[in-house]
């Protein structure tokens, strides 16, 4: 995640119904026609993207995202991907297909958590292990972004972690946006914010009191600084190690020339 000051405005596709109030039974049932109506109104109003939610009571986001993209020209569908319910290699192809079909408008919203009942109902084996779900998400995004950026000619993407093992992973079709579609990420826990700082392009927050939002931004900046410091330290260690190896190689070659071991 890079620091930036750009402000984006997005709307919402009500795939579980719509109404004047949240948290109550919807006054209007979801329908393909209504999704198009909302998306086109958001585009005319100047919104840049439309969030398509995820959850057991929502219509499938990838299909709705394709429907919205086909019915608009500029609006970007922000579609949720849920690690644990989809493999990263398959998610890469689905997202790349949407990116191709929308002319490079796909945005990806990484949703790690939800209500335990929903996670159970959809078959997530880590429904009860909050922090491990975020550890899995980190691996998921390592694979997702790795596959997007690795060609078949180079032998594909290889990865081995606690949750995923990939051999020769490639993505067909390739993504339109480079290096890959922007990753949006929401998460209020320390584990979630840490992964967001490491992997996301945009950190998502709820509409909350301004003071709360300021606190969230300040906390995310601390995580970003922490990640950047660790990367710089790692790069310095790698440079030092490479220098030692190079010096060792020179000494070895010199030793062989003089017949000493």
C-alpha positions as CSV (number, residue, x, y, z in Angstrom):
1,X,0.0,0.0,0.0
2,X,1.4,3.3,-1.1
3,X,0.7,6.7,0.6
4,X,-1.5,9.0,-1.6
5,X,-4.0,11.8,-1.3
6,X,-6.4,10.9,-4.1
7,X,-10.1,10.9,-3.1
8,X,-12.4,8.5,-4.9
9,X,-16.2,8.5,-4.7
10,X,-18.1,5.2,-5.0
11,X,-21.7,4.0,-4.8
12,X,-23.2,0.6,-3.9
13,X,-25.1,-2.0,-5.8
14,X,-27.8,-3.4,-3.5
15,X,-27.6,-7.1,-4.3
16,X,-29.6,-8.1,-1.2
17,X,-32.4,-5.6,-1.7
18,X,-32.8,-1.9,-1.2
19,X,-34.7,0.6,0.9
20,X,-34.4,3.8,2.9
21,X,-32.9,2.1,6.0
22,X,-30.1,-0.3,6.6
23,X,-30.4,-3.4,8.8
24,X,-34.0,-4.0,8.2
25,X,-36.0,-6.0,5.7
26,X,-35.5,-4.4,2.2
27,X,-38.4,-2.5,0.7
28,X,-37.3,-3.4,-2.8
29,X,-36.2,-6.9,-3.9
30,X,-33.0,-7.2,-5.9
31,X,-33.3,-7.5,-9.7
32,X,-31.0,-7.3,-12.7
33,X,-33.0,-4.3,-14.0
34,X,-32.6,-2.4,-10.7
35,X,-28.9,-3.1,-10.6
36,X,-28.5,-1.5,-14.0
37,X,-30.7,1.4,-13.0
38,X,-28.6,2.1,-9.9
39,X,-25.3,1.6,-11.8
40,X,-26.2,4.0,-14.6
41,X,-27.5,6.6,-12.2
42,X,-24.2,6.4,-10.2
43,X,-22.2,6.8,-13.4
44,X,-24.2,9.8,-14.5
45,X,-23.7,11.4,-11.1
46,X,-19.9,11.1,-11.5
47,X,-19.1,8.2,-9.2
48,X,-16.0,6.3,-10.1
49,X,-16.8,2.8,-8.8
50,X,-19.7,0.8,-7.4
51,X,-19.1,-1.6,-4.5
52,X,-20.8,-5.0,-5.0
53,X,-21.2,-6.6,-1.5
54,X,-20.5,-10.2,-0.4
55,X,-22.4,-12.4,2.0
56,X,-24.8,-15.2,2.2
57,X,-27.8,-13.0,1.3
58,X,-26.2,-11.3,-1.6
59,X,-26.3,-12.2,-5.3
60,X,-23.0,-13.4,-6.7
61,X,-20.7,-10.4,-7.1
62,X,-18.7,-11.6,-10.1
63,X,-21.8,-12.1,-12.2
64,X,-23.4,-8.8,-11.0
65,X,-20.1,-7.1,-11.7
66,X,-20.1,-8.3,-15.3
67,X,-23.7,-7.2,-15.7
68,X,-22.9,-3.8,-14.3
69,X,-19.8,-3.4,-16.5
70,X,-21.7,-4.4,-19.6
71,X,-24.4,-1.7,-18.8
72,X,-22.0,1.2,-18.2
73,X,-18.9,2.7,-19.9
74,X,-16.9,4.3,-17.1
75,X,-18.1,2.9,-13.8
76,X,-15.8,0.4,-12.2
77,X,-17.2,-2.7,-10.5
78,X,-15.6,-3.3,-7.1
79,X,-16.1,-7.0,-6.7
80,X,-15.5,-9.0,-3.5
81,X,-13.1,-12.0,-3.5
82,X,-13.3,-14.2,-0.4
83,X,-10.2,-16.2,0.4
84,X,-11.2,-19.6,1.7
85,X,-14.1,-19.9,-0.6
86,X,-12.2,-19.6,-3.8
87,X,-8.6,-20.7,-4.7
88,X,-6.2,-17.9,-5.6
89,X,-5.4,-19.3,-9.0
90,X,-9.1,-19.5,-10.0
91,X,-9.7,-16.0,-8.5
92,X,-6.9,-14.6,-10.7
93,X,-8.6,-15.9,-13.9
94,X,-12.0,-14.8,-12.9
95,X,-10.8,-11.3,-12.0
96,X,-8.6,-11.1,-15.2
97,X,-11.6,-12.1,-17.3
98,X,-13.7,-9.3,-15.8
99,X,-10.8,-6.9,-16.3
100,X,-10.7,-7.9,-20.0
101,X,-14.4,-7.8,-20.6
102,X,-14.8,-4.4,-18.8
103,X,-11.9,-2.8,-20.7
104,X,-9.7,-2.5,-17.6
105,X,-12.3,-1.4,-15.1
106,X,-12.2,-4.3,-12.5
107,X,-11.5,-3.5,-8.9
108,X,-11.0,-6.2,-6.3
109,X,-12.3,-6.0,-2.7
110,X,-10.6,-8.5,-0.5
111,X,-13.1,-9.8,2.2
112,X,-11.5,-12.0,4.8
113,X,-14.1,-12.1,7.5
114,X,-17.9,-12.2,7.9
115,X,-20.3,-13.6,10.4
116,X,-19.2,-17.0,11.6
117,X,-22.6,-18.5,10.6
118,X,-22.1,-17.3,7.0
119,X,-18.6,-18.7,6.9
120,X,-19.9,-22.0,8.2
121,X,-22.7,-22.1,5.7
122,X,-20.4,-21.4,2.8
123,X,-17.8,-24.0,3.9
124,X,-14.9,-21.9,5.2
125,X,-12.8,-24.3,7.4
126,X,-11.3,-21.3,9.3
127,X,-14.7,-19.8,10.3
128,X,-13.6,-19.8,14.0
129,X,-10.0,-18.7,13.6
130,X,-9.9,-15.0,13.0
131,X,-6.1,-14.3,12.8
132,X,-5.4,-17.5,10.8
133,X,-7.9,-16.3,8.2
134,X,-5.8,-13.2,7.7
135,X,-2.6,-15.2,7.6
136,X,-4.3,-17.3,4.8
137,X,-5.4,-14.0,3.1
138,X,-1.8,-12.9,3.0
139,X,-0.8,-16.1,1.2
140,X,-3.9,-15.8,-1.0
141,X,-2.8,-12.3,-2.2
142,X,0.8,-13.4,-2.6
143,X,-0.4,-16.1,-5.0
144,X,-3.0,-13.9,-6.7
145,X,-0.6,-11.0,-7.5
146,X,2.2,-13.5,-8.3
147,X,0.2,-15.3,-10.9
148,X,-1.0,-12.1,-12.4
149,X,2.6,-11.0,-12.9
150,X,4.3,-14.2,-14.0
151,X,4.3,-15.5,-17.6
152,X,4.1,-19.0,-18.8
153,X,7.4,-18.5,-20.7
154,X,9.1,-17.9,-17.4
155,X,7.9,-21.3,-16.1
156,X,4.9,-19.9,-14.2
157,X,4.5,-18.9,-10.6
158,X,5.6,-21.2,-7.8
159,X,4.7,-20.9,-4.1
160,X,4.5,-23.0,-1.0
161,X,2.9,-21.8,2.2
162,X,0.8,-23.1,5.0
163,X,-2.4,-22.8,3.1
164,X,-1.4,-22.9,-0.6
165,X,1.0,-24.7,-2.8
166,X,1.2,-23.5,-6.5
167,X,3.4,-25.0,-9.2
168,X,3.6,-23.3,-12.5
169,X,0.7,-20.9,-11.9
170,X,-0.3,-18.6,-14.8
171,X,-3.3,-16.5,-15.6
172,X,-5.2,-16.7,-18.8
173,X,-6.4,-14.2,-19.9
174,X,-3.9,-11.7,-18.7
175,X,-5.0,-8.6,-16.8
176,X,-5.5,-5.3,-18.6
177,X,-4.4,-3.1,-15.7
178,X,-0.7,-3.1,-14.8
179,X,0.7,-4.5,-12.7
180,X,-2.8,-5.8,-11.8
181,X,-6.3,-4.5,-10.8
182,X,-6.2,-2.4,-7.7
183,X,-6.8,-4.3,-4.4
184,X,-9.2,-2.8,-1.9
185,X,-9.1,-4.1,1.7
186,X,-11.2,-3.5,4.8
187,X,-10.4,-4.8,8.3
188,X,-10.5,-3.2,11.7
189,X,-8.4,-5.7,13.6
190,X,-4.6,-5.5,14.0
191,X,-4.2,-8.6,11.9
192,X,-6.4,-7.1,9.1
193,X,-4.7,-3.8,9.1
194,X,-1.3,-5.4,9.0
195,X,-2.2,-7.4,5.9
196,X,-3.8,-4.3,4.3
197,X,-0.6,-2.3,4.9
198,X,1.4,-5.0,3.2
199,X,-0.8,-5.9,0.3
200,X,-3.6,-3.5,-0.5
201,X,-3.8,-0.4,-2.7
202,X,-6.8,1.1,-1.0
203,X,-7.9,0.7,2.6
204,X,-11.7,0.7,3.0
205,X,-13.5,2.2,6.0
206,X,-17.1,2.5,7.1
207,X,-18.8,5.8,7.2
208,X,-18.1,6.7,10.9
209,X,-17.6,9.8,13.0
210,X,-14.8,12.0,11.7
211,X,-12.7,11.5,14.8
212,X,-12.9,7.7,14.4
213,X,-11.8,8.0,10.8
214,X,-8.9,10.2,11.7
215,X,-7.8,7.6,14.3
216,X,-8.1,4.8,11.7
217,X,-6.0,6.8,9.2
218,X,-3.3,7.5,11.8
219,X,-3.2,3.9,12.8
220,X,-2.9,2.7,9.1
221,X,0.0,5.2,8.6
222,X,1.8,3.6,11.5
223,X,1.3,0.2,10.0
224,X,2.5,1.5,6.6
225,X,5.6,3.0,8.2
226,X,6.3,-0.3,10.0
227,X,6.0,-2.3,6.7
228,X,8.2,0.2,4.8
229,X,10.9,0.0,7.6
230,X,10.9,-3.8,7.5
231,X,11.2,-3.8,3.7
232,X,14.1,-1.4,3.9
233,X,15.8,-3.5,6.5
234,X,15.2,-6.6,4.5
235,X,16.7,-5.0,1.4
236,X,19.7,-3.8,3.3
237,X,20.2,-7.4,4.7
238,X,19.9,-8.8,1.2
239,X,22.4,-6.3,-0.2
240,X,24.8,-7.1,2.6
241,X,24.4,-10.9,2.0
242,X,24.9,-10.4,-1.7
243,X,28.1,-8.4,-1.0
244,X,29.4,-11.2,1.2
245,X,28.7,-13.8,-1.4
246,X,30.4,-11.7,-4.1
247,X,33.4,-11.2,-1.9
248,X,33.5,-14.9,-1.0
249,X,33.3,-15.8,-4.7
250,X,36.2,-13.5,-5.5
251,X,38.2,-15.1,-2.7
252,X,37.3,-18.6,-3.8
253,X,38.3,-17.8,-7.4
254,X,41.6,-16.3,-6.2
255,X,42.2,-19.2,-3.9
256,X,41.7,-21.7,-6.7
257,X,44.1,-19.8,-9.0
258,X,46.8,-20.0,-6.3
259,X,46.0,-23.6,-5.4
260,X,44.9,-22.8,-1.8
261,X,41.7,-24.1,-0.2
